[in-house]
Amino acid sequence: MQNNSSTTWQLADATLGSRLLLGSALYPSPDIMSQALQASGTEVVTVSLRRQNPQNGNNRFWQLLKELNLNLLPNTAGCHSAKEAITTALMARELFATHWIKLEVIGDDYSLQPDPFALLEATQELIKQGFEVFPYCTDDLVLCDKLLTAGCRILMPWGAPIGSGKGLINPYALTTLRNRLPEATLIVDAGIGAPSHAALAMEMGFDAVLLNTAVAEARQPIGMAGAFKDAVGAGRTAYESGLITQKELAKPSTPTLGTPFWQQQS
């Protein structure tokens, strides 16, 4: 499996090469899902307890995921209270045999915006029970700081509402998070609709991006998965190489110095 970056990075207790995390829902078929995951180069895939049961040995979906040998990141999608999310996380740990959990507690059914109060409550309890919590949160600095204080090492702020494809709707807030929380692992999750959105997040210094709909519902999911792989890699390389500072005035790329070279020859 090829990496999205020239260097490895640490996600919780796993050393990875790819900085692209993908979801496993909405694909036209399990086989297309499998091919898209491979084309993306991802090493982490999200799975929903409410969608798939790994104890079902005849499940084509689960068999394909096992064959790919990826890191599984179960989620609590669809939960609307801390109690419901905690219960789902406990079940996921048993079924998927991992202490990783992508914690989602939805507070608004229209925007699918996370409930910050229930999210923090569930995070505090799951941290006590030994989970590595990946909280899906908004880009609110105060909330993110409290989640880190609760014991999170990884935060997953949204770029835009889930499935909207709008990209990074508040670059200022995301940049603030990256600048104010330099030691935290920050992964932009939700709202990514185009490879350019993923590249921008990586150029801003985020550690990774997580997406699902933009690949799964593309006309050609496998090709789109490859496009996101390239975009994430390019964005990270650009960040590591150092982007130039934006300027208000034009600056010639070729300065004028003395006599033109053709006149110097006469």
N, C-alpha and C positions, 0 to 999 in steps of 0.2 A: 504494500500500500504506500503510495507516494505522499509526501508531506506537503502542506501548504506553506511551510516556512523552512528556511535553511537551518533553523535551530529548533530544538525541542522546548517544551514548556511544561509547567507543572499545573495540573488541575486536581486539587485536593491531593489524594495519594496516588495519582496516576501521572506518568510521564508520557506526554503526547507529542506528536508532530503536527497533526492537523489542528487548525484553529476554527474549523467549521463544525458545528454540531447540528444534527438534523433530526427532525421528527419522523415518525413512522406512520402517520395517519394520512388519509385522503388519497392515496395513490390508486390508480386505476386497477391494479392487481398486485398481489404479493411479489410476483416476479419482477415487475417494473420497479417496485419499491427496492428490492434487493439490488437491481442493476444501478439504480440511481444512487443508492448509498455507496456502492463501490466506485461509481464515477466521481462522486464528491470527494473521496479520500477521507471521509469522516472516520473518527475513531470512537465517537460517542453518539448514541441514538436514544431519543426519548421514547418511552412506551407508556401506555395508559392502562392501569389496572382495570378500568371499566370497559376497555376495548378488547383486550386479549388476556387469556389465562395461560401462563406457561406450563401449567400442569396438564394441559390437554396435549398429549403426545402426538395426536394426529393433525394438529393445527399447522397448516402450511406456512402461515405467517411466522409462527414461533420457530419452526424448523429452519427457515431461511435466516432468521436473526442469529440463531445458534451457530449456523455454518459460517457466518461472517465474523464471528468472534469479536464483537464490538463491546465497548463499555456501555452498559445499560443505565439509563437515567429515568427511572419511573417518575411519573408525575401524578399530582392530585387534581387533575383537570376535572372541572364540574363541581368542585366542592364550594359551598357557600358559607361555611362556618369553621371556626378553629377545630371544634370537636370532630366534625366530619372529615376534615383534612388530616387530623392526627390519626383517626381510625384507618383511613385509607392508606396513609404512610406505613402504619404498622403492618397492614396486610401485604402491602407491596414489598416490604423488606423480607417477609417470609416467602412470598411467591417468586420474587425475582432474585433472591439471595444477594442483595446488595444493601449497604447502609446509605447509599446516595438517594436523595429524593429532591425532585424539582417541586417545590411547594407553591401551589396555586390556591388562593382563596379569593374567589370572585365576589366583588361588592356591588357591581352594577351589571345587570344582564344586557344592557344596550351596548355599552362600550367594552364590557368584560374587564373593566378596570379592577385591579386588586383592591381588596379591603385592607387598608394599612393596619388597622387595629387588630383584626383577626389574624392577619399575617404574622404580626409580631408575637401575638399570643401563641400561635401554633409553633412558630420558630423556637421560642423559649422552651417549650415543652419537648419538642423533638430533639433539640440540642442536648437536653438533659438525658434523653433516652438513647444517645449515642449515634444520632444521624449526622451525616454531612448534608446540611440543608443548602439547597440552591434556591433561594427565594425569588420568585417572579414578582417584581415590584415596579412601582412607578419611578420616575427620575427625581423624586423628592429627596433632597440632601439629608434632611433631618431623619426621615424614615430609614434611609440607607445607613446612616451613622448608628442608629439604634439597633439595626439588624446586625451590624458588625459588633457592637457592644454585647449583643446577646450571644455571640459566639460564631457567627457566620464568617467564613473565609472567602466566600464567593457570593456575588450579587448579580442578579439578572434584571436590570432595568429595561423597561420597554422602549422601543424606538417609536412605536405607534400602537394603537389597539390591535389585538390579535387578528390576523387574517386581513387587515385593511390594505396592506401593501403600500402604505403611504411613506414608508421610509423613516427618516429621523426628523420628526416634526418639531423637536425642541433641541437643536444642536447646542444652544447655550447651556441648558440644564445638564446635558450629557457631558459637555466639556468641563463644566464645574465639578461634576462627580469625579471625572478622571483626575482633575487637578487636585481636588481636596482629599481624595482617597487613594493616594499613590500606591499603597501597599496591598490594597484589595484586588482580588481577581474580579474583573468586571466583564460581563458578557451581555451584549445587546440582544435582547430576546423579544420577539414579536414585532410585527409591522413591517419587516423587511420585505420589499416587493421586487427589487431588481438587484442584480450584481453590483451596480454602482452604489446602492445604499450600503451594502456590506463592505465595499471597499472604503467608503467614507468613514464608517465606524472604525475600521482598522487603522485608517490614517490618523484618526483622533486619538489613538493609543489604547483602544479597548483590546482586551486579551483574546476575545473570540466573539463570534456571533452564532446565534441559534435561530433556525427558521424551519418552516415546514411547508406552509401553503404555497409559497413562491416556487418551490420545486415540484411538489406533489400535484398541483393543479395547472402546471405549465402545459402547453400543447405537447412538448417533448420533455418529460421530466428528466430523462437521463442526460440529455444535452444541457438542460438548465442546471443540473447538479454539477456538471463539469464547468459551466460558466461561473458558478458561485465559488467553486474551488479556486479557479484562476483569480477571481476578484479578491478573495480573502488573502490569497498569497501576495498579490500585487499591493494591496493596501498595507499589509504588515511590512513588506519590504520598503515601501515608501516611508512609513513611520520610522523604521529603524534607520533609514538613510538620511532622514531629516528634510522636511519640506521647507521651501524658502518662505520667508516672511512676506505676507501680502503688503502691497504698497498702494497708496492713493494716486501716485503719479507714475507715468511711464518711465521706464529706465531702459535705454538701448542695450540689447544683448551684445552688440559689437560696438564698443566705444570708438570715437573718432580720435586718432592720435597722429598729429603732424601731417606730412605729405602723403597722398595716396601712393600705394606701392608701385602703380604703373608709371607715375611721374618720377619716382626715384630711379628708375632704370634708364631715363633719357639723359 
